[in-house]
Amino acid sequence: MNSHDPSLVHTGTIIEDELLTLGQLCRACGTHADWVISLVEEGIIEPDGREIRLWRFSGVSLVRVRSALRLQHDLGVNLAGIGLALDLMEELENLRTQLKIAGHVQKHQV
């Protein structure tokens, strides 16, 4: 297997240095390009590159697409709701991280 094999993304660790093409992202997530393009149009994910054929997606985009698929399939959430839910989940994770850091700093100051 080579490092550009999208099947590695299914079970491996996401490495930010490796960017995925639209096709690779679709295969890794098991979805159609039209749906991923809709996510880009809604601002849910942001590819590098101006033209679709030049788009490259980061590991963060991969995680967001997979989460978006779960929200749509499991809960029936539409694209606008998916964008809002993902943003709120990301904000919650950022706040949790800040709390952990603040708690860690307080332990060492006492």
Phi and psi in degrees as a GROMACS rama.xvg file:
@    title "Ramachandran Plot"
@    xaxis  label "Phi"
@    yaxis  label "Psi"
@TYPE xy
-102.945  169.44  ASN-2
-72.0606  -10.91  SER-3
-98.7898  10.1159  HIS-4
-76.8576  113.981  ASP-5
-64.5352  -17.5126  PRO-6
-67.3556  -21.6019  SER-7
-64.7889  -28.4113  LEU-8
-68.0522  -28.8138  VAL-9
-61.93  -38.5072  HIS-10
-119.333  -10.4244  THR-11
-95.0142  -179.694  GLY-12
-80.6059  141.452  THR-13
-76.0081  126.409  ILE-14
-111.86  119.999  ILE-15
-65.1521  -21.6038  GLU-16
-70.1255  -25.3923  ASP-17
-91.3538  118.353  GLU-18
-100.605  143.988  LEU-19
-103.639  142.917  LEU-20
-74.7761  171.964  THR-21
-59.1484  -45.0227  LEU-22
-62.0084  -43.1214  GLY-23
-65.2929  -41.0451  GLN-24
-62.9215  -43.781  LEU-25
-61.8224  -44.0751  CYS-26
-65.9064  -40.9236  ARG-27
-65.4205  -29.5432  ALA-28
-101.909  -8.99655  CYS-29
67.6246  40.8618  GLY-30
-133.998  172.347  THR-31
-91.9782  152.322  HIS-32
-59.8956  -37.5128  ALA-33
-57.4438  -39.2546  ASP-34
-69.9879  -40.7928  TRP-35
-64.4073  -40.3871  VAL-36
-60.8714  -38.6338  ILE-37
-61.9427  -38.8742  SER-38
-64.2405  -38.6553  LEU-39
-65.9461  -44.9619  VAL-40
-62.2308  -32.5758  GLU-41
-81.3333  -8.16244  GLU-42
79.6417  16.4406  GLY-43
-75.6105  -36.4612  ILE-44
-130.791  154.761  ILE-45
-130.012  110.729  GLU-46
-81.1466  158.622  PRO-47
-84.9047  142.078  ASP-48
106.279  145.42  GLY-49
-88.293  -38.601  ARG-50
-98.2234  148.305  GLU-51
-54.2491  -42.6274  ILE-52
-67.5479  -16.22  ARG-53
-102.57  -3.72642  LEU-54
-58.776  139.687  TRP-55
-133.739  137.523  ARG-56
-116.555  141.394  PHE-57
-86.2655  174.047  SER-58
-62.3259  -32.0329  GLY-59
-62.5289  -41.4514  VAL-60
-63.0583  -40.203  SER-61
-59.4029  -46.5955  LEU-62
-62.6677  -42.7613  VAL-63
-66.2238  -39.4966  ARG-64
-64.5132  -43.8733  VAL-65
-63.3132  -41.2242  ARG-66
-66.0697  -40.2565  SER-67
-61.7418  -41.1052  ALA-68
-61.5522  -43.33  LEU-69
-63.3184  -42.9389  ARG-70
-61.8515  -40.9924  LEU-71
-71.2358  -48.4539  GLN-72
-72.2127  -43.2699  HIS-73
-81.4267  -36.0356  ASP-74
-116.668  -7.53581  LEU-75
70.7477  26.667  GLY-76
-75.3162  137.269  VAL-77
-81.6007  176.122  ASN-78
-60.3022  -42.4519  LEU-79
-62.8141  -42.0408  ALA-80
-65.8158  -37.5291  GLY-81
-61.1432  -45.853  ILE-82
-60.1285  -44.9536  GLY-83
-64.4712  -47.0361  LEU-84
-60.6507  -44.3834  ALA-85
-65.6524  -39.774  LEU-86
-63.845  -41.9801  ASP-87
-66.5269  -40.4398  LEU-88
-64.1456  -39.1796  MET-89
-65.978  -42.4383  GLU-90
-63.0439  -42.0342  GLU-91
-60.5499  -44.1637  LEU-92
-63.1253  -40.3362  GLU-93
-62.5749  -41.9285  ASN-94
-65.4075  -40.8514  LEU-95
-61.0104  -41.9064  ARG-96
-62.6989  -43.3067  THR-97
-62.6587  -39.6294  GLN-98
-64.8185  -41.0979  LEU-99
-62.1285  -43.8962  LYS-100
-63.7408  -44.7336  ILE-101
-63.4697  -40.6898  ALA-102
-65.1757  -39.061  GLY-103
-65.5252  -41.7671  HIS-104
-65.4959  -42.0192  VAL-105
-63.9552  -38.4293  GLN-106
-60.4416  -39.1619  LYS-107
-81.0493  -16.8473  HIS-108
-85.8893  -20.6357  GLN-109
